[in-house]
Amino acid sequence: MRSLLTDTYSAFDNIYSGWILWNLFLAFIPLLLSFRLFRPKAIPKPWFWLACGVVGLTGVVGFWSRVPAILGIGGACWATLSVEIAARY
């Protein structure tokens, strides 16, 4: 199981570089909203909230690679993130 997870992570990290997770995240948001708004009884509430959690986790993973560019820290590693933020304020 560990090998399967590391191979999957490696494939998403090297081949797709996060764009496919970001596109899946963006595609599933309207899908979940449409089921919740127009067919509320089609998916039981526990399954709906589980799907929302998976979509949210996918969004976090997809957004993770864009955080340095948004914060303006360029190629800085995550270990120095708190130091740079503390230095700005």
N, C-alpha and C positions, 0 to 999 in steps of 0.2 A: 504494500500500500504506500509506503514511504517513497519508493522509487516512482510509482505512478504520479504521486503528487509533485515530486521534484521535477519529473519530466514535463508535466503539464505547466508548472510554473516556468520552467526553462523555455518552453515553446512560446508562452505568452510574453515572456520577457525579451527573448531574442528575435523571434520571427515577427510577432504582431506589434510589439513595443507599446502595448496599451491601447491602441486605436480601436481594436475590436471590442474590448471591454467597454470603452466609452460609448461606442455606437450601440452596443446591446443595452446599456443603461438608458441611453436616450430613446431607444425604440420601445422599451418595456414601460416607461412612464406613461405614455398615452394608452397603452394596452391595459394596464392596471386601472387607470382612471376611467376608461370606458366601461370596464366590467363593473367597477364600483358605482358609477353613475347610472348606467343604463340597464344593467342586469345584476342588481345587488344580491340576489339569491342564487346566482349561478355558481359562485365560489363560496364555500363556507368561510366564516370569519377567521378561524384559526389558519386556514390555508391562505387566505388573502393576506393576513399579517405576516405570515412566513414568506410569501412572495414579495411583499414590500421590504422585508428585511434583506432578502437576497438581492433585490434590485438596489437597495441602499448600500449594501456591501460592495456590489459591483461598481456603483458610482464612486465610492471611496477609493477603491483600488484603481479605477480608471482616472480619477482626479489626482491621485497621488503623484504621478509623474509631472503634473503641471504646476504643482504648488511652488517649486522654486522660481519659476518664471513669473508667477503671479505676485509673489512676495518681493521679486526683484533682487534675489540673492544669487542669481546666475548659477554657477556650477558648484556652489558651496555644499558641503556634505551636511547631512542632517544633524550630525553631532555638534556642529558649530551654529546651528540655527538659533538656539536659545541665546547664545552669546551675542550674535549679531542683532537680534531683536532687542535684547537688553541694552546694547550699546546705542541703539537708535533712540531709546526713550530715556 
